[in-house]
Amino acid sequence: MKSILLTCALALFALAYAPQSAAVIEAVEFENPKLEARYRSLIDDLRCLVCQNQNLAGSDAPLAKDLREITANMLKSGASDTEIKTFMRERYGDFVLYEPPFNAATAFLWLGPFALLLAVLVGLIINIRRRQNEELLKPTHAMNDGERVKVRNLLHNSPELDSGHQPGQNRQHIDN
Amino acid sequence: MRSASKMKLKYLIPLIGFLAMAVLLGIGLTLDPKAVPSTMIGKTAPAFDLPLLDDRKQNFAPKDLTGKRWILNVWASWCVSCRYEHPILNELAASGAVPIVGLNYKDTDPEAIQWLAERGNPYVATPADNKGSAGIEWGVIAVPETFIIDETGTVIYKHSGPITRELVAKEMWPLITAPANPAIQSP
């Protein structure tokens, strides 16, 4: 039983790490290895519009094949990455890019997480400060003499905490 | 007493947060994730020059219809949802309100010709885009797609997917019958 489970787990790992693009993509010949590297990174960054959760590199839709061909031909004729991305954006919109550009519509997407983090941090600091103030102002400790004696005895018996008689507010209270 | 009501309000915050989130996600569920905002609207109709399906010696180019308001319908004989919208295109053509051009996308001629013979031909011209290159210029993602182009050659409307009678009545008809924008027409 254990070995079956282990095999299944291993198979899942193998699937998860298998290069998905290798299966469908046609070979494109480039004389220049730099061009080929740019081709690979471009088709990784561009979305297939037919199967929308795949990039051009991973899709076997006919439109994805056409767009890969256009990408390769534009690269060979000397187009820059920006020119190719502009070509795609003019036809299919920002959606064709896996990394959305920063503009009014995507500002919330880009800045939202940071704004949320900032809000949480500010809230946390305010909350901690308020609690500290409340703790200082709490009258309950001063009233309960029995507990105060207990605390003093505990502190006194603990060699690490009782580091000499430093004059402090709490200590003065205890000594009263 | 004040602090007690304050405490109660404090406990309501997570509930309010949850409800806000639920409403937001609920709205998200009603949206179509496949709907991609079109980049073509407001742009000049992309040019192409393609031979006609029924007469390879003749060509059609969008500039041929400059000065007219017209519809470009992208279709293919292999496209299933094109079958649903075809009767509506026939009705629209019969009304005589607007010329419809049928861009035959990534199709083979015999099948496309037979398809039109069986179902009726609503098109004033059927340019054959066998390789889909004109489709890429028009940003076609999946057939059928329908565009309305105004007198100046500007794309004013795009619909992805089959058109319905309701869509024609509500969205397309007002654009088809609207008078030409004089500000654009006389430069």
Chai-1 contact restraints between the chains, C-beta under 6 A:
chainA,res_idxA,chainB,res_idxB,connection_type,confidence,min_distance_angstrom,max_distance_angstrom,comment,restraint_id
A,L49,B,I141,contact,1.0,0.0,6.0,A-B,restraint_1
A,D66,B,G132,contact,1.0,0.0,6.0,A-B,restraint_2
A,R91,B,G139,contact,1.0,0.0,6.0,A-B,restraint_3
A,Y92,B,G139,contact,1.0,0.0,6.0,A-B,restraint_4
A,G93,B,P37,contact,1.0,0.0,6.0,A-B,restraint_5
A,G93,B,T39,contact,1.0,0.0,6.0,A-B,restraint_6
A,F95,B,V36,contact,1.0,0.0,6.0,A-B,restraint_7
